Structure formats: C-alpha cells, structure tokens
Amino acid sequence: MSFNETDIQNALKNLIDPNTKKDFSSSKSARNIKISGSDISLDILLGYPARSVWDEIRAMVETHLSAALPGAGKISVNVSSKVVPHAVQRGVKLVDGVKNIIAVASGKGGVGKSTTAVNLALALAAEGARVGVLDADIYGPSQPTMLGISGQPKSKDGKSLEPMTNHGLQAMSIGFMIDGDDTPMVWRGPMVTQALDQLLHQTRWDNLDYLVVDLPPGTGDIQLTLAQKVPVTGAVIVTTPQDIALMDARKGLKMFEKVGIKIVGIVENMSTHICSKCGHEEHIFGAGGGEKMCADYNVEFLGGLPLDIRIREQTDSGNPTVIADPDGNIARTYKQIARRIAVKVAEMAQDHSAVFPKIVVQNT
C-alpha cells in the first residue's frame, strides 16, 4: 500500500497532543515528512519545552501512525521543541537576548511567590528551555539566597553586566550589588524603577527562551513600570487559598488586565499542609479559593502546591525543590505547571517585529 504526505497529515488530525489538547496536524507540529517505500519518517516540533515527555510523544505518534496506516513499514519520529517570541503590550520593544518575559506576581506578601518563581524557572530549564530570573523585588531581593549565588556580577565592557549563573539559570538581582544580607534599600520610588530598568536592559541576557520576573507584592511603582516599559508576554498570579490573600490576588489580576498584560493563569500555593511527622494532608488555609477565583475571572487554574517543610528548607539552602528532588511529587507538580505556562504562551500571538526590515533614511 502506498501513502503520501496528505495521508499522514490526515492520520495526525486524529491524534491529540495531551499538553496542548490540539491535534498534531492543525497545530502544524508535523514537519519534514518523508516517505521511502513503505517507511515513514517525520519531525514533531513542539512550541513549548517538554524534554521530559519527548519520548512519550514519539511513542504515541509512532503507535498511532502504525495503526492508522496499515501496511506501513518502519516509522521513525523525531521530537524536539522550539520556543519563539510572542506578542507583548503595544508599543513596548522586546529586550535584547530575551524571547518571552513571564511576570510572577502576587497581591500580597508571604504567599511564596519567590519560591514559586524560582522553581517554575528551574522547571522550564529542566524541560530544555534557556531560562533567566530577574529579581524585581528591589526592597527585598531573595533570589540570590534561593539560587545559592554569592558574589558580584562582572562587566566586560564597563557598561553592561554579565548575568550570574547557577543550576543552569541566568540571574540578576539588586541583591548581587549590595554588601551584606542586612543592608536595606532606603530608596524612593523613582530610584527603584530606574534600578529595575537598568537590571533588565543592562544585563547581557544570553539567548533566553523565557525570563521569569519575580515581582514584589502589591500594585505599586514596580508593577506600573513593568506594565509601561517592560515587554511582558504574560503574568502568573500566585495566591494562597484564604480569603484575605485571594482578595489581594484579585486586585493584582485586575491591574494586569487594565494595563493590557495577558494573564497566563493562577497558581495556588500552600493549598494543603502536609504533616512532616505522619504525612497527613489538611486544608489549613481553606479549599477551592484559587479555582473559584479562576472561574470568576475566566482564567486558568495552573495547579496547586502543598505547604511542605521540604520546599522551605530546600529553597532556603539555595537548592530549590526542582533541583534538590527532581523526581519527587512536588517537582513533578512544578514541571506540570511550568509546561502548562509554556503551552499557554505558545498559543499566544507571535511577535513578528524581527521579520520586518529596518528602514534606514540617509542622504545620498
């Protein structure tokens, strides 16, 4: 029996990518289809990093095609991922060396936003992406501790800074510039926003698929600067289940909507408490708050994380959970949430500014 490329594309219309919930044909994932006699080879190019499920997707496509195309010989599928830049707020230029910026925000402090941000960044990196972290919390920078990075960034040209690195992430924070953990940043708003602008634009980010920006809590100067000057692909809101945190998280969500930044979804931290002695799981902060907020605002519930002493201990020691226990249940949850964020970003409109030629006007 002979096949052609259309037969193969038609067969792939009936196979759904479990991560995007779309079929492999209409999503244009299937590329480079080659037929040699009865043997078939093709590439599956995913728009999101998914190294941990490449083998699973390859096996799924091969099994599906062999069943859908009776008489097919050897079927070989190569799965890979490619992340492209996506559209940001109107009139804001992309940052050199950065394809997509994901802001991680919370309405109030103490909900575990920085811990969530660093673990999601590490999870994206574990899935094969090039990832950076910008610590935008100028008054309370925590990423140097969480990433286990000490020392000061170097400058090769006297103008820009080389990002600090650890655990495969590129990182920048005001915490790298100040002496001692107890030195307060006694600055007014304009100095803070200028510092954020410099940290973002004067760092030589090296070909990042994603830059995760760990925002301070609230809806103040930094958030406004971010909305007006920083090209944000999407925002992730971190909350805890209790009413007071959800009330502030709602304000954060509305702020992003007002300034035209897309909401990727909501992560509920400390969803349940897991007893370190007996393993009993309990909803000490209430249950279902994050899901209700998502239903009220028609945004996606990305997932829930437990209040577990190991998360705190591992992050405080500079080895966050995704690094300290990469195959554990909590790391698996972070990776699922990170993959979902990446899929949501991949579905957004692409940025085509790099495609247009630069027009140069000169006297001749």
N, C-alpha and C positions, 0 to 999 in steps of 0.2 A: 504494500500500500504506500502511495506517495503522499507527502504532506507539503504544504507551502507555509509561508510566514503567517498568512491570514488564519490558517487552521490553528496555528499555535497561539496567536493572539486571541482567537475566539475561545480556545480552551481556557486561557488565563482569565477570561471575563468571568468565569465561574469559580475563581479561586480568590478568596478574600484574605488580605493581609491582616492578621489578628491585631496589629498595632494601630493601623490607620482605619480599619473597618472598610477599606475600599479595595476593589479588585485590582489585580496586578496589571491589567491591560489598560483600563481607563485612566489609571494613575500614571501611565507612561513609565512604569518601573522596568518593564521588559525591554531590553536593548540588545542590539548586536546578535540577532537570531541567525544562526547558520544551520543549514541542513546538508548533510553529506550522506547520500543514500538514504538509509532509514535512521541514521544517527542525528541527534539534535543537540546543539549547544546554544546557550544564551546567557546573558548577564541580567541580573536583577539589581538595579541601582536604587537604593533607598534614599530618601531625602532627609533622613534622621540617623543619628549614630545608634547602632544596635549590635555591636560586636558580639554581645552575649547570646543573641538569637540568630545570628547569621546561619549557623549550621542547621538550626531548626527550620528556618525559612527555606534553605536549599533543599533539605529532605522533603519538605512539604510540596515544593514546586515539582521536584523530580517525580514524586509519587503520584501527584495529580496528573501530570502530563502523560506518564506511562499508562494510567488508567483511561484517560480521555482520548488517547491516540493509539488504538490497538495496532500492533504491528510495528510500533516504534522500537528502534534498536537502543543503542546506548544514549542516555540523556545526561548531559553534564551541565550543571547550573553554577555560575559564579556569582556570589552575593557580595555586594560592597555598599558603602554609604558615601554620600557627598552632600555636604551642607552648603547652602548658598545664602547670600544676604537677602533679607526680607524688608519690606517697606516699613518706614518709621513715620514720626509726625511730619506733617507737611512743612517744608522749608528748613528742616534740620539736616545738616550734612553728616554722612557716615564718618566714623573715626577711623583713621588710618590703621590698618592691620587688624580690624575687628569686623566680622561679618554681621553678627547679631548681638544686641545687648538685652539681657534679661534682668529686670529690676526685681529684687526680692524685698518686699515691704511689709510693714505691719502698722496697724493703727496705734498700738500701744507697746511699751517696752516689756521685756520679761516673758515673751511668748516663745522664745527660742528661735527667733528669726535668723540670727547669725549662724547658729548651729545648723539650721535647715539649709541656709545658703551655701555653706562650705561643703556640706555633704551632697547637695544636689550638684554642685560644681564637680566634685570628685566622682560622682556617679556618671555624669556626662563624659568625663575624661575616661572612666573605666569602659564606657561604651565605644570609645575610639575617637572622640572629638578632641580638638585642640581648645583648651578652656583657660580662661583667666578669671581672677576675682579682683574686683575693685572695692575696697573697704571705704564706703562713702560716709561712714559714721565718724565724722571728724572729732566730735567731742568724746566718743567712747569707742575707739578702734579696738576690735577684738580679734580680727583675722590673723595678725602676726602670731598671737598665742595659739590660736586654733590650728594654724598651719605649721606650727613649730619652726617659725622662721625668725632668726635674730640677725642683727647687723643692719647696715645701711645700703641702699641701692647705689650702684655706680653709674657714672655718666661718661660715655665715650667721647662725646663732642662738647661737653660743657653746657649744653642746652637741654638735652632730653635725658630721661632716666631709663636704665635697663630694669625691667621688672624683676622682682625677687622670685625664686622658684623653689618649690618643694612638692613632693607627691605628684609630680607631673603637671602641676598648675603654675601659671604665671600669676603673680600677685603684686598689688600696690596698695599701700595704706599710709596715712599720715603717721601711723604708729611706728613706721620704719625710720621716720625723720626725727623723732623726739627722744630725748635722753630719759631713760627710766620709765618704769610702768606707772609711776605715781605723778608724772608731770601733767597738770591739767591744761587743756586748751582753752585759755580765757580769751576768747575771740568774739567779736560781734559778727552778725550775720553776713555782711559783705565779705569779710575775710574768709569765712567758712566756705562761701560759694565760690570764691576765687580759688581757694585751695582745691576744691573738688574739680573745678575746670582744669587746673594745672595737672592734677594727678591723672585725670583722664586723657588729656590731649598731649601732655609732655612725657608720657610713658611710651617707650618703643615696643608696643604690643606686637608679638610675632605671629602673624597669620592665625588669629583666633577664629574658631567657628562661633564660639559663644564667650561673651564677657558677662559674668554674673556680678551685678552691682548690689552689694549689701548696704541697704539704706538705713539711716537712723529711723526710729519710730516716729509716728506723727505725720503732720501735713504742713510742714514749715518751709523755711528758706531752701533747704537742700532739695526737697521734693519739687518745689516750684522751679528751681534752676534745672533740675533733671528734665522736667516737662518741657522747658523752653529751649534748652541748649544741648541736651544730650539725646542722641538718636536711639530711642528705646523701641525695640521690636515688640516687647510685651512685658507685662508685670505679673508677678506671682504674689498673692497675698497670703501671709502666714497668720493664723489665729489659733486660739485655744477655744475649747467648747463653751466656756462660761459666758454668760450674757454680757458682762462688762467688757470683755475682750472683743466679742463679736460686734458690740455697739461701735467700738473704735475702728474695727476692721471694715465695717460698712462705710465709715467716713473715708477711709483710705481708698476703698474701691470707687466711691463716688468722685473723689478727687481725680483719680486717673481717667475716669470717664469724661470728666469736664475738660481735661487738657488734651484729650484725643489720643491717649495711650491705651492700647488694647489690653484687656485682662486675659491672661492665659488661663488662670484658674486659681483655686484656693487650696492651700494645704492646712490641714488641721493638726497642730502639734499637741502633744500631751493628751491625745484622745482618750487613752486609758492609762491607768497606773498598773505597772507590773511589779508585784512584791518580789524583792531580791531574795527573800527567805524561802517562800513557798511557790512563787510563780503565779499566784492568784491575780487575775486581771479585773480591775474595777474602774468604773467611770466616775472618778472623784470630782471632775470638773463639769459633770453633766454629759449628756449624749445627744448627738444629732444636730448640734448647733451649726457646724460647718455646712452640712448638707442642706439645712433649711435656708441658710444664707445664699447658697448656690442656687437653690430653687427660686428664691425671691428675686434674684438679680439675673437669672438665666446665664450663669457662668458654670464652668465645670468644677466638680469636686475632684481634685487631683489625687487625694489619698490622705490617710491619717497615720500619724506616728505615735508610738507609746511614750509615756513618761517613764523612762527606764534609766536607772543609775549608770549603766554602762555607756550610754550616749554621752552623759555629762562627763564621766571620768575619761573616756577616750578623747573627747574634744578638748578638754582642759589640758590634756597631756601632749597636745599637738599631733595626735594621730586619730583624726575623726573616724567614726564607725565604719564608713565605706572602705577605709584603708586598714583599720585595726581588725575588722572581722568581715572581709569582703564576701564571704559565702553565707553569712548569717541571715536570719529573717529580717532584721532591721535594715541591713544594707540592701537586701533584695527589694524592700519597700521603697527605699530611696531611689534605687535604679528604675523601678517601675514608674515612679513619679517623674523622674528625670526624662525617661523615654517618652512619657506622655507629653511633657512640656515640649520636647524636641519635635514630636509629631505635630502638636498644635502649631508650633512656629513654622514647620514645613508647609502647613496648609495655608498660611497667610500669603498675601500678595507678595511677589518678589520685588526686590529693588533692582531697577534696570539703569540706574544713573551711570554705572560704569560702561554701559553699552554705547551711550551717546558720545560722539566725538567732541572734544573740547574745541571751541571756536576761538581762534586767535586773530585779533584785528591788528594789522600792522601797516605802517606807511611804506609804500614801495616807490 
